[in-house]
Amino acid sequence: MAQKPLRWLLAISIYGARDSKATRRRREDPRMFTRPSCRSRVLLLSQALFVLLGSRPAESLHLNATHREGRFLKASRSASERIADGEAALESLTQTTTSLYGVSETVLTQDIKWYAKEGDAKLVSQFLRAIVLEDKFVVSVGGMSDTAGHGNMASEAYPMVLAEALKPVFARAGVRLVVRNMGMGGVPSFPNSVCLGDFLGDDTDLVVWDYRMVEHDEHKGELYLRQALMLPRAPSVLFKREQRYLQGLGKGYAEPAGLHALDETKLFNALHQTSDAVKSDKFCNSRCTCPGQVRWHAGWKMHRLRGLQMAVLYAQSFSRALAQFKHLVHEHGEEALKARDWSFKPVRGSDLPALRSKNLSSRFADSAFKCGLTWSPRMGRSLMDLVDTSEAAKGGTKWRLNDPNKRISDGGKKCGYSDDKTQLEGTVHDGWVFFPLQRDGGGSSAGEEGTLGFCAEMPTKDKEKRIGDFEVLVLVNGEEVQDDLEFWMDARTLGISIQCYGTSKMVRAGENVLGFRVMQSGITLKLTHVIWR
């Protein structure tokens, strides 16, 4: 396995851009885009030899058995070496991308909107922390089918293009970049937004919202922002395309969220008739039969444009962070800089701006929740992992998993991405299903009222009916609560119709047991999320 990266690294390290065939391949293949400096070529070659000879193991991360987060080789290098290598890699990325599209760096990034007066100051400070500590930096992209890359190979989706462009740049400065494409077809941000830690990962530094075709509700956008800020690393937030409501939300969330929006539409319109890198787009750079090859999904060239536009934008912020690092090392020394307190300061609901959206309940907007969910991709636990299999629950349940979009999800797996809308289904014949839930985390504090909730597809096509219209038992710690459930919100698109409910009745500190049983013949309850705090 070491031979393939060795051949690739040898090619770009030794030949660079001097070989005309290599240059042409770089222009058409988003995976080959940088020409390292002489110094960086030596480092890349030495790293390849380390992989081949096994002198230093490569570190890898695994995402729910569906997404590789890449490999990072960490050499022992001085601050001056990391600065020089990082500066060279940044310059190479910018030069190669502007050459590919025949436009300036300014044109590539002119459609960014920073809502804070200080612009990208928060993001720059996050990058600085990662550089100083030689830490990882995690970008998690939530979105729809076009975000996932449907119609193309998963590696061609713009989040992965972003990853391939920036990983070697960040690595030169000692930072391991991780990009997670968590896009799902036909799904809005809610209800995954209630528990972003279990969806995107608690270690996320930059959260991306890209539900532009399936969600335009201010209250759901605000919920996404609030839950993102309550993640442990208080990430910055990017909206892919500016939403009308962001101007109002920006007044409270601009600084704490480092809020920004980016749109590639104007850039595409300027290039699609003149640039070979954009025009005559198609699905997949090479021939493929990936599901989702429809008019509302982008081709591989559009994905590359989006990914490289983001890469150049964030390279600018990373460059500013690297310049700050250079100055601070000169003033104080690297060891003194590392000795500073770089810990994250947790954000609680009480620290957040006052709620703006009238349709957003403080019950799930002011606290971080934990989730078990049947959908994937996800970073947290499967709902099935939470099912009670103890003797008290008679060893488990007869409720079963069913994927209503199996044809699409199976086809997606063949193209490298996971898009699984599996549901846990129960009928009158399937008895009980119980979930023991430990209420000692998820953002709750001592004495704070606890909440248990769930999301499910209702057993009817009438979207106005609620769970109280059906004979379904819901237990919390052995007591019926179905008549005390509060309707939270629903999520309706062409792909799903989900309702979410919650209650605080009978919820106590420590372990709580949530149970369900269908009592009415001819209906099926389809659970997707169990939620608690």
N, C-alpha and C positions, 0 to 999 in steps of 0.2 A: 504493500500500500504506500510505502514511502517513495516508490519510483516515480509515480505520476506527479506529485508536487515537486520532486526534484527536477524532472524534465522541464516543468513549467517555470520554476524559479531559475534554472540554468538559462532558459531561453530569454527571459526578460532581464536577467542580471547581466548576461554577457553581450547579447545582441541589441537590447534596448530597442530604440526606434530606428536604427540605422538600416535594418533589413526592410526593404520595401514591402515584401509579402507580409511580414509581421505587422507593419504599419496598417496595411489594408485590413488585416484580421481584427486589429484593435478597434478600428472604426466601426466594424459591424458586430463585434462580439462585446457585450457589456462587461464580460468578465476580464477583459484584457484592456486596461485603460490607462495604466500609469507607466511612465518611463522613469525608473529610479535614478537618482544621482549616482555617481561613481561610488561614493561612500556607502549608499544604501544597497547598491548591487553587491558589494562585498558582504554586507551583513545578511542579505537575502540568501546568497550562496552559502554562507557559513551555517545559516539556519537549516537549509536544505540538507547539508551534510550531517548536522545533528540529528535530523529526522531519520536519514538513511542509516546512520551508524548506531542509532539508539542511545546516543550519549546523554540526551535530555528528553524526557517524555513530553509529548504534546498534550496540552490540557484540552478536554472537550466537555461540553455540556449537552444534556439531553432534554428535550422538551416533549413530554407526553408521548414518546415513541413515534412522533410524527415530524418534528422539526429539529434539524441539526443547528446548533448555535455556533458552530465553527471551532477552529483550533487557534491557539495563541501560544507562540513561543516567546518566553520571557527571558531575555538575556540580562546579565548584570552589566548595566551601562550607566555611565555618569550622567548627571543632569545636562552637561554641555553636549554630550553625544546625542542624548534624546532630543534636545532642542534643535540641533543641527539636522538630524535625520527627519524630524517632524517638519521643519521648515522646508526642506527639500521635497518631501512627499506632498506637502500642501501645494507647493508651486507646480509640481508635476501634474497633480490632479486638475488644477485649474487650467493649466495650459492645454492639456489633452482634451478636456471637455469643451473649452471654448473653440479649439481647433475642430473638433468633431462637428459642432453646430455652426461654426463660422460667425459667432457673435461674441460680444464682450462679456466679461464677468458681470458687469452692471446690468446688461440686458437679461442675462440668465436669472438674476435674483431681484429684478425690479418689482415683481408682483408679490413681495412679502409685506405683510402688515404686522407690525409690533404694536400692541395696544398700550404697553407701558411707556412712560416718558423716557425711561432709561433703555428702551429697546431690548436688546438681547442680554442685558446685564445679568439676569438670573442664570440664563443658560451658560454664559461665559464663566460664572462662578462655579457652576456644576462641573464644567469641563476642567477648570483649574484644579478643583479638588481631585478629580480622577487622575490628572497629570501628576500632581504632587505625590499622591499615595500610590501611583501606578495601579490604580483600581480598574474595575470594569465599568462600563457605561452601557446601560440597557435602554434600548428604544423598543417600545411595544406599540404595535399598530393595530387598533381595533377598527373593523370596517366590514364592508359588504362583499358581494361576490367579485366585483371589479377590483377591489383591494386585494382579495385573495389571489387574483390572477386568473380567474376562470377563463377558459379558452386557450390559455397558454400553459407552459410548464411553470411549476411553482417558482423555480429559480429565476424566471423572467418577470415576476411581479415586482412592482416598483420598490416595495420594502427590501426585497433581496438585492435589487440593483443598488440601492442605497448602501446596503451592508457590504457588498463586494467593492464598492467604490471607496468607502471610508475605512474599512477594517485595516488595510495596510498602512493608511495614513495615521490612524490612531495608534497602531502597533509600533510605529517608528518612534512615537513619543512615549511609549510605555503603557498605553491604555488598551485594554481589551474591549472592543466594541461587540455588543450582542444586539441583534435586531430580530424581533419576533413578529412574524406576520400572523395575526390572529383574526384575519378576515373570514367571515361566514356569509354564504349566500342568503339574501332575503331577510336578514336579521338586523333590527335596529340596535342602538346602543343599550337600551333597556330590554330585558332585565339584567344582563351581565354587568351593567354599570353599578348595580347595587353592591356588588362584591368584586371590585376591580382587582383586588389582590389575588383572588382565586382564578380570575379570568386572565389577566395580563401578567401577573407576578408581582410579589411584594417588593422586588428589587428593581422595579422600573424607575428610570431617571427621566425619560421623556415619553409622554403619552400622546399618541396620535389618534384623533377622531376623524374617521373617514366613512361616514354614513350618508353622504351627500345625496344619494338617490332614494333613500328609504326613510329618512327622518329629518324633519324640519321644525320640531317642537322645541320651544324655548325651555320648558321645564325639564325635558330630557337632556338637553344640552347643559343646563345648569347642574343637574344631578351628576352628569359625567365629570364636570369640572370639580365639584365638591368632593366626590369620592376619589378622584385622582389626587387631590391635595392631601387627603387623609392617608394616602399610602405612606409607608415608612420613610421613603426618601423624598417626599414632597416634590414630585416631578414637575417639570415644565409641561405645558400642554400646547399642542399644535392642532388646529382645525384645518383639514384639507378642504379648501374652499371656504371663503368667508360666508358666514350665515348672518342674516339680517339682525338677529337678536344679539349678536356678539358686541355690537356697539354699546348696548345698554349694560350687558354683563361685564364688559371691559372696565366699567367704572369701579367695580369692586374686586374683580379677579385679575386685572392686568398684571399687577406687580407680583402677588403671591403665586400665580400660575405661570409667570413668564409668558403670558398668553400671546399667541401669534397665529396668523392664518396665511396660507400659501395657495396660490392658484396658478396652474400652468396654461390656462386657456389662451391668454394673450400671447404668450410665448409660442404656443403651438400655431396660432393663427398667423403669426409672423414668419413661421418657418415651413409650414406644411407644403407650400408650393415651390419653395426654392431649395430646401435642404434635403439631400439624399438620405440624411440620417433620420428624417421624419416622414417624408412622403412615401407613397406606395406601401403603407403599413399592412400587416397581415398578422394572423395568429401564429405564434411560434416562429422563432428564427429558423428552426429546422422543421420538417414536416411532423405533424402530430395530430392526434384525434382526441384532444382533451375536451371534456364537456364544457358547454358554455360559450361556444363560438357563435355569438349572436351580436346584433348591431349595437347593443348598449354596453358591451364589454370592449375594453381597449385591446389593441394589438401589442406586440412586443416592443415596437419602436416607441409607442406612446408611453408604455411602462418605463422604458429606458429614459425617456425625456423627463418623466416625473421623478424618477429615482436620482438621476444625475443633477437635476435642478435642486433637489433637496440636499444632495451631497455637497454641491458648491456653496449653498447657503450655510450649512452647518460647518463647512470647512472654514468659512469666514469667522464664525464665532470661535471655532477651535483655534484659529490663528491668533485671535485676540487673547485667548486664554494662555496660549503658549508664550506670547509676548509678555504677559503679566508674570508668568512663571520665570521667564528669563530675568526679568527685572528683580523679582523677589529673591531669586537665588543669588544674584549679584549683590543685593543689599544685605541679606541675612544668612546665606548659606543653605544648602539643601537639607541638612539634618535639622537645623532649627526650624525650617519651614515645615518639615514633616512632623515635628513635635507639637505643632499647633493643634488646637482642638478643631478637628474637621468632622465631628460627629453630626448626625442629622438631628434637627429639632422637630419632635413630633407635632403634627397639627391635629387638633381635636375640633369637634364641631363648634365649640364655643369660640375658636380662633377664626372661624370662617366669616366672610361677609354676611350681612343679613340677607335672608332669602328674598329674591326678586319675583320669582314665578309663583303666581297664585295657585297653580295646579300642582305644586310640589309640596308634599307633606314633610314637615320637619322630622317625622318619625324615621324616615329612611334617608333624609338628606343631611342630617346632623351627626350621624354615627356610621362608622365603618362596620360592615357585616362580613361574616364568613358564609361560604356557600358550598354545597355539594351540587354538582350539575351533570346532566347527561350529555350536554352538547360538547363538541370539541371543534377547534382546538381550545385548550384550556391549560392553565398552569396548576390549578388546584385539584382536589379530589373528585373522583366520579361519584355520582349519587349512589351507585351500587356499593361503593366502599363504605358508605355510612349505614347501610341496611343492617338492622339488628338480627344477628344469627344465633343469639343465645338460646338457652333452653326455655327462658321465659317467653321468647317470641316463636317458640316451636321450631327453632332451627333456621328460620329465614322467612321467605315469602314466596307465594306463587305469582306475584306480579312479575312481569317480564319486559325486557327491553325490546323496542321495535323502532326501526329506522324508516320513517315514511318517505325518505328521499334516498333510498339505498342505491338506486341506479346512478344518481349524481355523485354520492359520496364514494362509491366504489370506483367510478371513473376518475374522480379527483385523486384518489390514492395512487392510481397508476401514473398520474402526472406530478406527484410529489407533494400534494397538499391535503390537509384534512378538513373536511366540511361535513360534519356529522351532526344531524339534528335528531338523534335518538331520543326516545321518550320512555319513561317507565310507566307501563300501562297496567291498570287493574280493572276488573269487572266484578259483578256480584258473586262470581264463582271463585274469586281469587283470595278472599279473606283479607287479613290485615297485612299492612306493611308498616314497620316501625323504624324510627331513626333516633338513636341516642345522640344527643348534641351537647357538647360541653360548653357552657356559657362562662368562660373565664378569659376571653380575649376578644378579638375582633373590634377593639376600640371602646368597649364598655368600661366603666369605672365602678369602683365600689359604691353601692347604693343606687346606681343608675338602673332605671327600669329596663328589664330585659324584653326582647321581642323575638318571637319565632314567626316565620313566614314561609310561603311556598309560591311557586308559579306553576301553572298547568294549562294545558289546552282543554277547554270546556267540552263536555259531551254533546255539543249542539252546533249547528251552523248559525244560529241566532246569536250574533255577537253582543246583543244587549242583555242576555241572560247572565246571571251570576251564580256562584256555586250554591247559594241558598235556594235556588230554584230546583235543585236536584237532591236526591236522598243520598247524601255522602256524610259519613261520620268522620269528624276530625277530633283527635284527642291530644291534649297536652297533659302529660303526667297522669294519665288515666281518667281525666275529666273531659267531657264533651265541650268543644269550643266553637263548633261550626256556626252557631248563632251569634257569636261574638267577633267574628272575623271582620276586619276592616279592609275594604277594597282599596288597594294601593294605586295601581295603574295597570293599563294593558299595553300590549305591543302588537300592532296590527300592520302587516305588510302583505304582499302577494304570497310570501313564503310561510308566514306563521300567523297565528292568532292566539296570544298567550295572555292570561290574566294572573295578577299577583295579589296575594292577601297576606295579612299579618295580624298578630294578636299579642297582647301582654298578659292575658288571663292565665293564671296558674304557672306562669314562668317564674322560676326561682334561680338562685345562685347555684353554680355547679352544673351537674348533669340534668338535662331535660329530655324527655322522650316525646317525640311527635309521631302520631300515628294516623293512618287513613284506612277507611274501608268503604267500598261502594255497596249500597244497600238497594239500589234500584236496578231492575232487570233492563237490559237493552241499552245500557250506557257504558262508556269507558272513560275513566279519568286518566289523563296523560300528564304525569309529572315531569317537569324539566329542571326545576331548582328547588332546593330546600335551603332556607336562609335563616340565620340566627345571629344574635349579638347579646 
